[in-house]
Amino acid sequence: MDAAILFSGGKDSTVAIYKAIEQGFNVKYLVTMISENPESYMFHVASIHITELSSKALEIPLIIAKTFGEKEKELDDLKRVLIELKNKDVKAIFSGALASEYQKSRIDNLCNEIGLESHAPLWHCNPKEYMEEIIELGFNVILTSVSAYGLDESWLGRNIDNNFLEEIINLNKRYGIHMAFEGGEAETLVLDCSIFKKRIEILESSNIWDRDNGSILITKAILVDK
């Protein structure tokens, strides 16, 4: 069955691709919604332009659609893309939703309205076990934004590894941070994994920091043979 993935370049949507392939789906397209609103309720914003490189690394075509990112209205923009995908014979939509009822319910409703299957293979997974799986699978993932108490500028660009996870577990106990960042505490970018044909290498970047939150601005990145 042909499928498309709602894709941000981060860990959750990339693992959703991995799971879709594992389940026997033909991942025909990636879909990136570029929001003009940094506070979008639905769509990932940090380093979203890197999805073009991610698409080439995965060798899966990318469909890019823009949205003003206005709450609820942004769903109309997504609906237009989903209709386009159905017209391209896509039957299933995958998302990396973990625990956000807001996001998943709206994707489910749109798919049901249009006549597409909605899949969220990570839905209600155990956050600690999920992060352990990412590490065990050898995903090379960095933090591209942070916006939670306990996460300062030093976390930007850090790789998710066992030491990282140990610190996040402690922050979860201390401040209640979601261990997989489903509460918006951080956003991520996958630089390499087993389903990438090439890896992403960041050549130029800078941190943008504002009191208690910030992100990485990636200005130059390339694909490198593995």
N, CA and C atoms as a LAMMPS dump frame, in Angstrom:
ITEM: TIMESTEP
0
ITEM: NUMBER OF ATOMS
678
ITEM: BOX BOUNDS ff ff ff
-5.0000000000000000e+02 5.0000000000000000e+02
-5.0000000000000000e+02 5.0000000000000000e+02
-5.0000000000000000e+02 5.0000000000000000e+02
ITEM: ATOMS id mol type element x y z
1 1 1 N 0.845 -1.202 0
2 1 2 C 0 0 0
3 1 3 C 0.88 1.252 0
4 2 1 N 0.544 2.205 -0.867
5 2 2 C 1.303 3.454 -0.934
6 2 3 C 0.953 4.353 0.243
7 3 1 N 2 4.946 0.841
8 3 2 C 1.806 5.81 2.003
9 3 3 C 2.602 7.091 1.844
10 4 1 N 2.193 8.086 2.602
11 4 2 C 2.944 9.344 2.691
12 4 3 C 3.164 9.641 4.168
13 5 1 N 4.25 10.328 4.471
14 5 2 C 4.614 10.643 5.849
15 5 3 C 4.583 12.139 6.053
16 6 1 N 3.906 12.593 7.101
17 6 2 C 3.987 14 7.494
18 6 3 C 5.353 14.193 8.128
19 7 1 N 6.219 14.949 7.462
20 7 2 C 7.658 14.876 7.737
21 7 3 C 8.253 16.22 8.113
22 8 1 N 8.968 16.223 9.26
23 8 2 C 9.626 17.444 9.729
24 8 3 C 11.146 17.347 9.694
25 9 1 N 11.658 16.131 9.477
26 9 2 C 13.093 15.91 9.557
27 9 3 C 13.546 15.518 10.95
28 10 1 N 12.627 15.585 11.93
29 10 2 C 12.95 15.243 13.303
30 10 3 C 12.838 13.748 13.575
31 11 1 N 13.119 13.379 14.816
32 11 2 C 13.175 11.968 15.187
33 11 3 C 11.833 11.255 14.997
34 12 1 N 10.732 11.901 15.399
35 12 2 C 9.445 11.191 15.393
36 12 3 C 8.963 10.866 13.983
37 13 1 N 9.031 11.847 13.09
38 13 2 C 8.558 11.578 11.727
39 13 3 C 9.512 10.65 10.984
40 14 1 N 10.811 10.693 11.334
41 14 2 C 11.759 9.775 10.688
42 14 3 C 11.56 8.358 11.188
43 15 1 N 11.31 8.199 12.484
44 15 2 C 11.012 6.862 13.011
45 15 3 C 9.687 6.355 12.423
46 16 1 N 8.738 7.263 12.175
47 16 2 C 7.474 6.861 11.539
48 16 3 C 7.737 6.279 10.148
49 17 1 N 8.684 6.862 9.414
50 17 2 C 9.062 6.297 8.113
51 17 3 C 9.623 4.89 8.303
52 18 1 N 10.527 4.775 9.263
53 18 2 C 11.152 3.476 9.557
54 18 3 C 10.086 2.422 9.87
55 19 1 N 9.116 2.794 10.705
56 19 2 C 8.058 1.864 11.093
57 19 3 C 7.154 1.521 9.905
58 20 1 N 6.857 2.52 9.068
59 20 2 C 6.004 2.273 7.896
60 20 3 C 6.656 1.268 6.959
61 21 1 N 7.953 1.461 6.704
62 21 2 C 8.689 0.531 5.844
63 21 3 C 8.726 -0.855 6.481
64 22 1 N 8.953 -0.888 7.788
65 22 2 C 9.013 -2.146 8.524
66 22 3 C 7.689 -2.906 8.42
67 23 1 N 6.576 -2.157 8.356
68 23 2 C 5.247 -2.765 8.277
69 23 3 C 4.851 -3.114 6.849
70 24 1 N 5.736 -2.846 5.889
71 24 2 C 5.486 -3.251 4.51
72 24 3 C 4.843 -2.202 3.625
73 25 1 N 4.719 -0.973 4.102
74 25 2 C 4.156 0.098 3.282
75 25 3 C 5.205 0.611 2.302
76 26 1 N 4.734 1.049 1.152
77 26 2 C 5.598 1.726 0.178
78 26 3 C 5.514 3.226 0.45
79 27 1 N 6.553 3.774 1.039
80 27 2 C 6.541 5.202 1.363
81 27 3 C 6.835 5.986 0.086
82 28 1 N 5.766 6.53 -0.47
83 28 2 C 5.832 7.152 -1.793
84 28 3 C 6.216 8.624 -1.728
85 29 1 N 5.778 9.312 -0.663
86 29 2 C 6.057 10.744 -0.528
87 29 3 C 6.31 11.127 0.923
88 30 1 N 7.102 12.168 1.081
89 30 2 C 7.216 12.883 2.34
90 30 3 C 6.468 14.201 2.172
91 31 1 N 5.83 14.668 3.234
92 31 2 C 5.077 15.923 3.171
93 31 3 C 5.571 16.85 4.265
94 32 1 N 6.089 17.993 3.868
95 32 2 C 6.557 18.994 4.829
96 32 3 C 5.688 20.235 4.736
97 33 1 N 5.08 20.6 5.842
98 33 2 C 4.301 21.828 5.93
99 33 3 C 5.208 22.913 6.526
100 34 1 N 5.431 23.967 5.774
101 34 2 C 6.279 25.059 6.259
102 34 3 C 5.384 26.168 6.775
103 35 1 N 5.448 26.388 8.081
104 35 2 C 4.59 27.372 8.731
105 35 3 C 5.306 28.704 8.898
106 36 1 N 4.594 29.772 8.584
107 36 2 C 5.142 31.109 8.803
108 36 3 C 5.008 31.533 10.261
109 37 1 N 4.272 30.748 11.025
110 37 2 C 4.053 31.056 12.436
111 37 3 C 4.933 30.15 13.304
112 38 1 N 5.929 30.721 14.012
113 38 2 C 6.804 29.893 14.843
114 38 3 C 6.076 29.219 16
115 39 1 N 4.855 29.668 16.288
116 39 2 C 4.067 29.08 17.38
117 39 3 C 2.98 28.141 16.852
118 40 1 N 3.196 27.603 15.661
119 40 2 C 2.212 26.705 15.06
120 40 3 C 1.829 25.574 16.013
121 41 1 N 0.533 25.3 16.096
122 41 2 C 0.037 24.222 16.945
123 41 3 C 0.272 22.849 16.317
124 42 1 N 0.402 22.81 14.994
125 42 2 C 0.43 21.535 14.291
126 42 3 C 1.806 21.144 13.755
127 43 1 N 2.615 22.14 13.371
128 43 2 C 3.774 21.823 12.551
129 43 3 C 5.097 22.27 13.165
130 44 1 N 6.084 21.409 13.008
131 44 2 C 7.462 21.626 13.428
132 44 3 C 8.03 22.819 12.639
133 45 1 N 8.865 23.643 13.287
134 45 2 C 9.383 24.842 12.621
135 45 3 C 10.906 24.84 12.523
136 46 1 N 11.599 24.516 13.614
137 46 2 C 13.062 24.621 13.643
138 46 3 C 13.719 23.762 12.565
139 47 1 N 14.605 24.369 11.778
140 47 2 C 15.397 23.674 10.746
141 47 3 C 14.543 22.935 9.726
142 48 1 N 13.327 23.408 9.51
143 48 2 C 12.411 22.707 8.61
144 48 3 C 12.938 22.683 7.172
145 49 1 N 13.784 23.668 6.803
146 49 2 C 14.318 23.722 5.437
147 49 3 C 15.252 22.547 5.134
148 50 1 N 15.748 21.887 6.177
149 50 2 C 16.671 20.772 5.972
150 50 3 C 15.946 19.528 5.448
151 51 1 N 14.617 19.534 5.471
152 51 2 C 13.882 18.366 4.962
153 51 3 C 14.176 18.098 3.487
154 52 1 N 14.588 19.123 2.759
155 52 2 C 14.956 18.897 1.353
156 52 3 C 16.173 17.985 1.254
157 53 1 N 17.14 18.187 2.148
158 53 2 C 18.299 17.293 2.193
159 53 3 C 17.902 15.915 2.71
160 54 1 N 17.041 15.9 3.727
161 54 2 C 16.583 14.626 4.293
162 54 3 C 15.903 13.785 3.216
163 55 1 N 15.088 14.43 2.397
164 55 2 C 14.386 13.738 1.318
165 55 3 C 15.372 13.085 0.359
166 56 1 N 16.431 13.81 0.017
167 56 2 C 17.455 13.257 -0.884
168 56 3 C 18.214 12.129 -0.197
169 57 1 N 18.466 12.275 1.108
170 57 2 C 19.167 11.229 1.847
171 57 3 C 18.339 9.952 1.89
172 58 1 N 17.026 10.107 1.98
173 58 2 C 16.105 8.963 2.028
174 58 3 C 15.753 8.438 0.642
175 59 1 N 15.986 9.27 -0.36
176 59 2 C 15.583 8.97 -1.741
177 59 3 C 14.081 8.759 -1.846
178 60 1 N 13.344 9.632 -1.146
179 60 2 C 11.882 9.643 -1.204
180 60 3 C 11.45 11.053 -1.592
181 61 1 N 10.606 11.215 -2.612
182 61 2 C 10.198 12.553 -3.053
183 61 3 C 9.525 13.36 -1.943
184 62 1 N 9.78 14.66 -1.955
185 62 2 C 9.244 15.561 -0.937
186 62 3 C 8.218 16.508 -1.551
187 63 1 N 7.072 16.605 -0.895
188 63 2 C 6.061 17.608 -1.251
189 63 3 C 6.094 18.679 -0.17
190 64 1 N 6.302 19.93 -0.58
191 64 2 C 6.361 21.043 0.362
192 64 3 C 5.129 21.917 0.183
193 65 1 N 4.462 22.236 1.284
194 65 2 C 3.309 23.138 1.247
195 65 3 C 3.49 24.193 2.327
196 66 1 N 3.06 25.39 2.04
197 66 2 C 3.204 26.476 2.999
198 66 3 C 1.871 26.769 3.686
199 67 1 N 1.981 27.254 4.915
200 67 2 C 0.803 27.631 5.682
201 67 3 C 1.135 28.848 6.529
202 68 1 N 0.134 29.69 6.772
203 68 2 C 0.345 30.823 7.672
204 68 3 C 0.457 30.349 9.121
205 69 1 N 0.042 29.125 9.376
206 69 2 C 0.178 28.561 10.708
207 69 3 C -0.836 29.077 11.711
208 70 1 N -1.978 29.582 11.207
209 70 2 C -3.017 30.056 12.125
210 70 3 C -3.78 28.87 12.69
211 71 1 N -4.023 28.897 13.99
212 71 2 C -4.678 27.785 14.661
213 71 3 C -5.985 27.423 13.957
214 72 1 N -6.173 26.151 13.712
215 72 2 C -7.312 25.547 13.008
216 72 3 C -7.281 25.841 11.505
217 73 1 N -7.021 27.092 11.102
218 73 2 C -6.989 27.413 9.666
219 73 3 C -5.877 26.645 8.956
220 74 1 N -4.788 26.338 9.694
221 74 2 C -3.679 25.608 9.08
222 74 3 C -4.113 24.206 8.655
223 75 1 N -5.206 23.723 9.234
224 75 2 C -5.724 22.413 8.846
225 75 3 C -6.272 22.43 7.426
226 76 1 N -6.787 23.583 6.987
227 76 2 C -7.27 23.691 5.609
228 76 3 C -6.121 23.501 4.623
229 77 1 N -4.941 24.031 4.99
230 77 2 C -3.76 23.883 4.128
231 77 3 C -3.33 22.419 4.075
232 78 1 N -3.366 21.74 5.218
233 78 2 C -3.024 20.325 5.248
234 78 3 C -4.046 19.503 4.469
235 79 1 N -5.31 19.859 4.581
236 79 2 C -6.361 19.122 3.88
237 79 3 C -6.134 19.153 2.371
238 80 1 N -5.74 20.31 1.847
239 80 2 C -5.497 20.417 0.404
240 80 3 C -4.392 19.461 -0.03
241 81 1 N -3.355 19.342 0.809
242 81 2 C -2.244 18.441 0.479
243 81 3 C -2.694 16.984 0.541
244 82 1 N -3.493 16.648 1.536
245 82 2 C -3.965 15.268 1.668
246 82 3 C -4.85 14.874 0.486
247 83 1 N -5.664 15.801 0.011
248 83 2 C -6.49 15.53 -1.173
249 83 3 C -5.595 15.284 -2.387
250 84 1 N -4.541 16.097 -2.498
251 84 2 C -3.584 15.926 -3.593
252 84 3 C -2.934 14.543 -3.513
253 85 1 N -2.595 14.112 -2.308
254 85 2 C -1.969 12.804 -2.138
255 85 3 C -2.932 11.676 -2.52
256 86 1 N -4.2 11.816 -2.136
257 86 2 C -5.172 10.784 -2.51
258 86 3 C -5.298 10.697 -4.027
259 87 1 N -5.227 11.829 -4.688
260 87 2 C -5.289 11.85 -6.153
261 87 3 C -4.049 11.211 -6.788
262 88 1 N -2.984 11.09 -5.998
263 88 2 C -1.759 10.426 -6.465
264 88 3 C -1.744 8.956 -6.034
265 89 1 N -2.914 8.456 -5.613
266 89 2 C -3.106 7.048 -5.237
267 89 3 C -2.483 6.661 -3.9
268 90 1 N -2.182 7.651 -3.07
269 90 2 C -1.743 7.347 -1.707
270 90 3 C -2.955 6.88 -0.912
271 91 1 N -2.773 5.825 -0.121
272 91 2 C -3.887 5.255 0.647
273 91 3 C -3.752 5.487 2.152
274 92 1 N -2.525 5.744 2.634
275 92 2 C -2.295 5.853 4.076
276 92 3 C -1.39 7.036 4.395
277 93 1 N -1.679 7.695 5.512
278 93 2 C -0.877 8.822 5.997
279 93 3 C -0.285 8.429 7.348
280 94 1 N 1.02 8.588 7.479
281 94 2 C 1.699 8.309 8.741
282 94 3 C 2.14 9.624 9.385
283 95 1 N 2.034 9.671 10.699
284 95 2 C 2.541 10.816 11.461
285 95 3 C 3.371 10.301 12.63
286 96 1 N 4.182 11.186 13.179
287 96 2 C 5.022 10.821 14.313
288 96 3 C 4.406 11.192 15.643
289 97 1 N 3.083 11.318 15.691
290 97 2 C 2.409 11.72 16.931
291 97 3 C 2.717 10.733 18.06
292 98 1 N 3.043 11.299 19.22
293 98 2 C 3.35 10.477 20.392
294 98 3 C 2.227 10.517 21.425
295 99 1 N 1.809 11.741 21.782
296 99 2 C 0.812 11.868 22.848
297 99 3 C -0.118 13.059 22.681
298 100 1 N 0.092 13.856 21.634
299 100 2 C -0.714 15.057 21.447
300 100 3 C -2.074 14.715 20.841
301 101 1 N -3.099 14.747 21.674
302 101 2 C -4.462 14.504 21.197
303 101 3 C -4.858 15.571 20.177
304 102 1 N -4.376 16.797 20.392
305 102 2 C -4.705 17.901 19.483
306 102 3 C -4.266 17.558 18.062
307 103 1 N -2.999 17.154 17.915
308 103 2 C -2.487 16.865 16.581
309 103 3 C -3.116 15.605 15.992
310 104 1 N -3.096 14.529 16.772
311 104 2 C -3.558 13.246 16.215
312 104 3 C -5.038 13.282 15.846
313 105 1 N -5.869 13.877 16.693
314 105 2 C -7.301 13.888 16.409
315 105 3 C -7.599 14.655 15.132
316 106 1 N -6.861 15.707 14.901
317 106 2 C -7.107 16.509 13.695
318 106 3 C -6.622 15.799 12.44
319 107 1 N -5.488 15.119 12.533
320 107 2 C -5.02 14.336 11.396
321 107 3 C -5.984 13.186 11.123
322 108 1 N -6.409 12.503 12.181
323 108 2 C -7.371 11.394 12.024
324 108 3 C -8.659 11.874 11.361
325 109 1 N -9.178 13.011 11.822
326 109 2 C -10.442 13.536 11.281
327 109 3 C -10.317 13.9 9.81
328 110 1 N -9.185 14.534 9.451
329 110 2 C -8.986 14.904 8.046
330 110 3 C -8.882 13.657 7.171
331 111 1 N -8.13 12.681 7.622
332 111 2 C -7.977 11.449 6.842
333 111 3 C -9.31 10.733 6.692
334 112 1 N -10.078 10.682 7.757
335 112 2 C -11.39 10.034 7.708
336 112 3 C -12.311 10.754 6.72
337 113 1 N -12.261 12.08 6.736
338 113 2 C -13.099 12.879 5.834
339 113 3 C -12.731 12.649 4.375
340 114 1 N -11.429 12.508 4.112
341 114 2 C -10.941 12.396 2.734
342 114 3 C -10.972 10.954 2.234
343 115 1 N -10.921 10.008 3.181
344 115 2 C -10.91 8.6 2.797
345 115 3 C -9.514 8.012 2.765
346 116 1 N -8.687 8.403 3.725
347 116 2 C -7.328 7.883 3.847
348 116 3 C -7.173 7.189 5.194
349 117 1 N -6.306 6.193 5.248
350 117 2 C -5.972 5.582 6.527
351 117 3 C -5.015 6.504 7.283
352 118 1 N -5.185 6.607 8.585
353 118 2 C -4.292 7.401 9.424
354 118 3 C -3.54 6.479 10.365
355 119 1 N -2.208 6.547 10.319
356 119 2 C -1.375 5.687 11.146
357 119 3 C -0.439 6.532 12.004
358 120 1 N -0.363 6.18 13.265
359 120 2 C 0.567 6.847 14.196
360 120 3 C 1.274 5.742 14.974
361 121 1 N 2.329 5.165 14.41
362 121 2 C 2.957 3.982 15.007
363 121 3 C 3.62 4.214 16.364
364 122 1 N 3.805 5.474 16.728
365 122 2 C 4.456 5.781 18.01
366 122 3 C 3.448 6.19 19.084
367 123 1 N 2.175 6.153 18.746
368 123 2 C 1.14 6.686 19.622
369 123 3 C 1.144 5.991 20.99
370 124 1 N 1.246 6.802 22.022
371 124 2 C 1.23 6.352 23.418
372 124 3 C 2.34 5.351 23.744
373 125 1 N 3.462 5.449 23.024
374 125 2 C 4.594 4.598 23.366
375 125 3 C 5.212 5.085 24.685
376 126 1 N 5.936 4.215 25.338
377 126 2 C 6.636 4.59 26.557
378 126 3 C 7.798 5.517 26.186
379 127 1 N 7.827 6.761 26.674
380 127 2 C 8.845 7.729 26.239
381 127 3 C 10.279 7.26 26.455
382 128 1 N 10.549 6.664 27.613
383 128 2 C 11.908 6.202 27.898
384 128 3 C 12.295 5.067 26.959
385 129 1 N 11.398 4.104 26.776
386 129 2 C 11.691 2.983 25.886
387 129 3 C 11.851 3.453 24.442
388 130 1 N 11.064 4.45 24.066
389 130 2 C 11.161 5.001 22.711
390 130 3 C 12.524 5.648 22.488
391 131 1 N 12.985 6.444 23.433
392 131 2 C 14.294 7.09 23.301
393 131 3 C 15.4 6.042 23.293
394 132 1 N 15.244 5.001 24.087
395 132 2 C 16.223 3.909 24.076
396 132 3 C 16.251 3.217 22.711
397 133 1 N 15.073 3.059 22.105
398 133 2 C 15.007 2.424 20.784
399 133 3 C 15.736 3.266 19.742
400 134 1 N 15.549 4.579 19.784
401 134 2 C 16.233 5.474 18.842
402 134 3 C 17.743 5.288 18.939
403 135 1 N 18.239 5.211 20.171
404 135 2 C 19.675 5.028 20.392
405 135 3 C 20.124 3.656 19.9
406 136 1 N 19.351 2.617 20.237
407 136 2 C 19.702 1.256 19.832
408 136 3 C 19.692 1.084 18.317
409 137 1 N 18.801 1.783 17.637
410 137 2 C 18.723 1.708 16.167
411 137 3 C 19.834 2.482 15.478
412 138 1 N 20.6 3.237 16.257
413 138 2 C 21.727 3.975 15.691
414 138 3 C 21.361 5.273 15.002
415 139 1 N 20.203 5.837 15.351
416 139 2 C 19.826 7.122 14.786
417 139 3 C 20.762 8.214 15.307
418 140 1 N 21.277 9.031 14.398
419 140 2 C 22.092 10.19 14.785
420 140 3 C 21.16 11.4 14.812
421 141 1 N 20.777 11.809 16.025
422 141 2 C 19.775 12.863 16.218
423 141 3 C 20.354 13.97 17.078
424 142 1 N 20.135 15.224 16.659
425 142 2 C 20.572 16.363 17.468
426 142 3 C 19.371 17.225 17.858
427 143 1 N 19.525 17.984 18.927
428 143 2 C 18.509 18.961 19.31
429 143 3 C 18.714 20.227 18.495
430 144 1 N 17.645 20.716 17.884
431 144 2 C 17.722 21.951 17.098
432 144 3 C 17.026 23.118 17.78
433 145 1 N 16.218 22.835 18.805
434 145 2 C 15.618 23.917 19.587
435 145 3 C 15.308 23.403 20.978
436 146 1 N 15.317 24.298 21.951
437 146 2 C 14.934 23.949 23.323
438 146 3 C 14.087 25.079 23.894
439 147 1 N 13.095 24.709 24.691
440 147 2 C 12.221 25.73 25.291
441 147 3 C 11.555 25.168 26.538
442 148 1 N 12.39 24.719 27.477
443 148 2 C 11.855 24.166 28.726
444 148 3 C 12.829 24.432 29.857
445 149 1 N 12.295 24.572 31.039
446 149 2 C 13.12 24.777 32.221
447 149 3 C 14.05 23.578 32.404
448 150 1 N 15.346 23.863 32.576
449 150 2 C 16.33 22.804 32.71
450 150 3 C 17.127 22.576 31.445
451 151 1 N 16.643 23.1 30.318
452 151 2 C 17.356 22.979 29.049
453 151 3 C 17.911 24.349 28.667
454 152 1 N 19.23 24.53 28.841
455 152 2 C 19.842 25.811 28.501
456 152 3 C 20.51 25.724 27.13
457 153 1 N 21.237 26.767 26.756
458 153 2 C 21.811 26.841 25.413
459 153 3 C 22.794 25.709 25.127
460 154 1 N 23.393 25.152 26.171
461 154 2 C 24.371 24.079 25.975
462 154 3 C 23.747 22.814 25.385
463 155 1 N 22.416 22.708 25.461
464 155 2 C 21.731 21.534 24.906
465 155 3 C 21.585 21.615 23.388
466 156 1 N 21.658 22.79 22.823
467 156 2 C 21.505 22.936 21.369
468 156 3 C 22.629 22.189 20.645
469 157 1 N 22.25 21.355 19.7
470 157 2 C 23.234 20.606 18.93
471 157 3 C 23.677 19.306 19.566
472 158 1 N 23.197 19.012 20.766
473 158 2 C 23.615 17.78 21.436
474 158 3 C 23.004 16.556 20.771
475 159 1 N 23.771 15.483 20.736
476 159 2 C 23.285 14.219 20.183
477 159 3 C 22.517 13.434 21.239
478 160 1 N 21.5 12.735 20.782
479 160 2 C 20.76 11.85 21.679
480 160 3 C 21.547 10.55 21.807
481 161 1 N 22.129 10.346 22.974
482 161 2 C 22.853 9.119 23.27
483 161 3 C 22.518 8.703 24.702
484 162 1 N 23.193 7.697 25.214
485 162 2 C 22.852 7.189 26.543
486 162 3 C 23.095 8.221 27.646
487 163 1 N 24.159 8.996 27.543
488 163 2 C 24.421 10.041 28.539
489 163 3 C 23.332 11.107 28.497
490 164 1 N 22.948 11.463 27.282
491 164 2 C 21.875 12.432 27.072
492 164 3 C 20.588 11.937 27.734
493 165 1 N 20.256 10.673 27.479
494 165 2 C 19.007 10.114 28.012
495 165 3 C 19.025 10.083 29.534
496 166 1 N 20.161 9.761 30.114
497 166 2 C 20.272 9.736 31.575
498 166 3 C 19.971 11.115 32.164
499 167 1 N 20.478 12.163 31.517
500 167 2 C 20.213 13.526 31.985
501 167 3 C 18.737 13.897 31.813
502 168 1 N 18.14 13.475 30.696
503 168 2 C 16.731 13.778 30.45
504 168 3 C 15.838 13.07 31.475
505 169 1 N 16.203 11.848 31.835
506 169 2 C 15.442 11.124 32.863
507 169 3 C 15.47 11.896 34.177
508 170 1 N 16.629 12.438 34.514
509 170 2 C 16.752 13.232 35.743
510 170 3 C 15.931 14.517 35.66
511 171 1 N 15.929 15.16 34.491
512 171 2 C 15.143 16.384 34.312
513 171 3 C 13.647 16.08 34.356
514 172 1 N 13.282 14.908 33.868
515 172 2 C 11.884 14.488 33.952
516 172 3 C 11.441 14.355 35.406
517 173 1 N 12.289 13.747 36.214
518 173 2 C 11.975 13.584 37.632
519 173 3 C 11.926 14.927 38.35
520 174 1 N 12.805 15.834 37.937
521 174 2 C 12.928 17.116 38.639
522 174 3 C 11.898 18.142 38.195
523 175 1 N 11.685 18.234 36.878
524 175 2 C 10.826 19.294 36.34
525 175 3 C 9.609 18.789 35.568
526 176 1 N 9.526 17.476 35.348
527 176 2 C 8.389 16.94 34.606
528 176 3 C 8.516 17.026 33.1
529 177 1 N 9.719 17.273 32.596
530 177 2 C 9.935 17.334 31.15
531 177 3 C 9.573 15.983 30.516
532 178 1 N 8.823 16.02 29.415
533 178 2 C 8.496 14.797 28.686
534 178 3 C 9.792 14.247 28.094
535 179 1 N 10.109 12.997 28.363
536 179 2 C 11.397 12.43 27.967
537 179 3 C 11.599 12.361 26.454
538 180 1 N 10.499 12.415 25.695
539 180 2 C 10.619 12.413 24.235
540 180 3 C 10.219 13.767 23.644
541 181 1 N 10.022 14.766 24.508
542 181 2 C 9.757 16.161 24.12
543 181 3 C 8.416 16.377 23.425
544 182 1 N 7.433 15.539 23.738
545 182 2 C 6.123 15.708 23.115
546 182 3 C 5.434 16.975 23.587
547 183 1 N 5.883 17.526 24.704
548 183 2 C 5.297 18.77 25.19
549 183 3 C 5.881 20.013 24.558
550 184 1 N 6.698 19.833 23.522
551 184 2 C 7.304 20.974 22.844
552 184 3 C 8.57 21.469 23.518
553 185 1 N 9.106 20.676 24.457
554 185 2 C 10.298 21.086 25.185
555 185 3 C 11.522 21.237 24.278
556 186 1 N 11.547 20.469 23.197
557 186 2 C 12.678 20.523 22.265
558 186 3 C 12.244 19.992 20.909
559 187 1 N 12.993 20.367 19.889
560 187 2 C 12.788 19.816 18.556
561 187 3 C 14.107 19.222 18.089
562 188 1 N 14.024 18.297 17.141
563 188 2 C 15.201 17.521 16.758
564 188 3 C 15.389 17.466 15.246
565 189 1 N 16.57 17.014 14.857
566 189 2 C 16.875 16.778 13.448
567 189 3 C 17.668 15.487 13.344
568 190 1 N 17.253 14.608 12.438
569 190 2 C 17.975 13.359 12.194
570 190 3 C 19.023 13.613 11.116
571 191 1 N 20.284 13.345 11.461
572 191 2 C 21.382 13.533 10.518
573 191 3 C 21.717 12.24 9.775
574 192 1 N 21.392 11.106 10.399
575 192 2 C 21.682 9.823 9.759
576 192 3 C 20.907 8.718 10.465
577 193 1 N 20.608 7.675 9.722
578 193 2 C 19.985 6.47 10.276
579 193 3 C 20.055 5.387 9.214
580 194 1 N 19.599 4.2 9.551
581 194 2 C 19.76 3.056 8.649
582 194 3 C 19.01 3.207 7.332
583 195 1 N 17.938 4.004 7.306
584 195 2 C 17.175 4.156 6.059
585 195 3 C 17.671 5.33 5.211
586 196 1 N 18.67 6.067 5.701
587 196 2 C 19.293 7.127 4.912
588 196 3 C 20.314 6.493 3.966
589 197 1 N 20.3 6.9 2.703
590 197 2 C 21.307 6.441 1.747
591 197 3 C 22.576 7.281 1.854
592 198 1 N 22.432 8.511 2.318
593 198 2 C 23.561 9.394 2.616
594 198 3 C 23.284 10.064 3.949
595 199 1 N 24.306 10.628 4.568
596 199 2 C 24.112 11.314 5.837
597 199 3 C 24.214 12.828 5.641
598 200 1 N 23.584 13.555 6.546
599 200 2 C 23.616 15.017 6.499
600 200 3 C 24.766 15.513 7.36
601 201 1 N 25.547 16.411 6.816
602 201 2 C 26.644 17.026 7.563
603 201 3 C 26.417 18.54 7.613
604 202 1 N 26.396 19.074 8.813
605 202 2 C 26.205 20.516 9
606 202 3 C 27.561 21.202 8.91
607 203 1 N 27.688 22.167 8.003
608 203 2 C 28.951 22.881 7.815
609 203 3 C 28.956 24.241 8.505
610 204 1 N 27.807 24.908 8.493
611 204 2 C 27.74 26.233 9.109
612 204 3 C 26.428 26.37 9.874
613 205 1 N 26.522 26.816 11.11
614 205 2 C 25.329 27.035 11.924
615 205 3 C 25.643 28.018 13.034
616 206 1 N 24.599 28.573 13.62
617 206 2 C 24.766 29.484 14.752
618 206 3 C 23.565 29.328 15.675
619 207 1 N 23.78 29.641 16.943
620 207 2 C 22.697 29.565 17.916
621 207 3 C 21.976 30.896 18.017
622 208 1 N 20.654 30.819 18.105
623 208 2 C 19.835 31.995 18.373
624 208 3 C 19.214 31.775 19.746
625 209 1 N 19.595 32.602 20.713
626 209 2 C 19.145 32.38 22.086
627 209 3 C 18.435 33.608 22.627
628 210 1 N 17.281 33.382 23.269
629 210 2 C 16.492 34.481 23.819
630 210 3 C 16.074 34.142 25.243
631 211 1 N 16.867 34.554 26.202
632 211 2 C 16.628 34.392 27.636
633 211 3 C 16.532 32.94 28.096
634 212 1 N 15.454 32.248 27.74
635 212 2 C 15.283 30.885 28.251
636 212 3 C 14.916 29.881 27.165
637 213 1 N 15.089 30.264 25.9
638 213 2 C 14.804 29.334 24.804
639 213 3 C 15.628 29.719 23.59
640 214 1 N 15.786 28.792 22.688
641 214 2 C 16.569 29.109 21.5
642 214 3 C 16.577 27.98 20.497
643 215 1 N 17.239 28.223 19.373
644 215 2 C 17.307 27.238 18.301
645 215 3 C 18.612 27.389 17.54
646 216 1 N 18.905 26.386 16.731
647 216 2 C 20.068 26.429 15.854
648 216 3 C 19.627 26.907 14.479
649 217 1 N 20.334 27.881 13.945
650 217 2 C 20.105 28.312 12.57
651 217 3 C 21.158 27.638 11.702
652 218 1 N 20.718 26.684 10.902
653 218 2 C 21.636 25.961 10.016
654 218 3 C 21.682 26.693 8.675
655 219 1 N 22.843 27.222 8.343
656 219 2 C 22.981 28.016 7.108
657 219 3 C 23.673 27.243 5.986
658 220 1 N 24.36 26.159 6.33
659 220 2 C 24.979 25.363 5.275
660 220 3 C 25.07 23.913 5.727
661 221 1 N 24.517 23.02 4.905
662 221 2 C 24.569 21.593 5.181
663 221 3 C 24.654 20.848 3.854
664 222 1 N 25.299 19.711 3.868
665 222 2 C 25.481 18.922 2.638
666 222 3 C 25.19 17.449 2.922
667 223 1 N 25.029 16.685 1.848
668 223 2 C 24.934 15.239 1.962
669 223 3 C 26.311 14.619 1.735
670 224 1 N 26.611 13.603 2.523
671 224 2 C 27.915 12.945 2.452
672 224 3 C 27.702 11.441 2.286
673 225 1 N 28.497 10.815 1.456
674 225 2 C 28.402 9.367 1.283
675 225 3 C 28.682 8.657 2.592
676 226 1 N 28.013 7.535 2.799
677 226 2 C 28.19 6.746 4.026
678 226 3 C 29.189 5.615 3.816
